[in-house]
Amino acid sequence: MVLVHPTRRGFLKAGTGAVVASVLGFDVKTAYAQAQELKISKTTETRSTCPYCAVACGVIIHTLGDKAKNVTAQVVHVEGDPDCPTNRGTLCPKGSSLYHDILNDRRLLRPEVRRAGSDRWEPIPWDRAFEEIGRHIKSARDESFVATDAQGRTVNRFENMAFIGGCTDTNEFNYLVVKTMRGMGVTYIENQARV
């Protein structure tokens, strides 16, 4: 058997054909068939909104996982949503980097607190974080609650706290937050609702 030495262009054109198989000594048909299948063909699509600015670009997050209980699916791809009227599938550089944001090994996944006088952040359990936040809100409200104004009218204001909603909060979330804040007497409320 005589080996033919193909040119680089011929090698690339033949790619997965008989020339490669005979020159390199293995058959790549299985690998080539798998490469032709999209990497997102077996993923679950979840539509979301880019969290960066007020444009509200739609994104599709592709995850792989067997959907078993207590198993977190793995994000494998993030792309613009072509059905979203805001961006029609396009994403800016920040939106295009969402995949790396999600899988960043420095991303915080638990609450942390920096105590008075300390120069470092320490991780704390979620239940302790909720308890501390609640305690701080309660003490701030107790210190500054205004029941009546100068004319004696009932106002029930908690003016030492403000709330600002995040850019990807839904209308339903904002509805509940506003009800909660108003119930506590918070008067300074703002949000960037766009979903």
Secondary structure, 3 states (H helix, E strand, C coil): CCCCCCCHHHHHHHCCCHHHHHHHCCCCHHHHHHHHCCCCCCCEEEEEECCCCCCCCEEEEEEECCCCCCCCCEEEEEEECCCCCCCCCCCCHHHHCHHHHHCCCCCCCCCEECCCCCCCCEECCHHHHHHHHHHHHHHHHHHHEEEECCCCCEEEEEEEEEEECCCCCCHHHHHHHHHHHHHHCEEEEECCCCC
